[in-house]
């Protein structure tokens, strides 16, 4: 007998457990729901401020690098998709996570 056949034979001897695993809906601990909403709101506000600052920095790099510093301007231009990607991820974070709890 091969090792695989022996292993399959042993698996047939193991009893199967037909157990329903509980899957409760997410629920915040008592007293923390409002505090967590406040913390998430502060986080969203911080991301918004960082996104605006990031776009300002990219615009400044592009403006400064206009003459004789084309690499600096290119760095500013390549930073814009990263800032927009971060803002997009922050804006869609709750719906993305919500998909896993439906």
Secondary structure, DSSP 8 states (H G I E B T S, - for coil): --HHHHHHHHHHHS---------------TTTHHHHHHHHHHHHHHHHHHHHHHHHHHHHHHHHTTTT-HHHHHHHHHHHHHHHHHHHHHHTHHHHHHHTT-
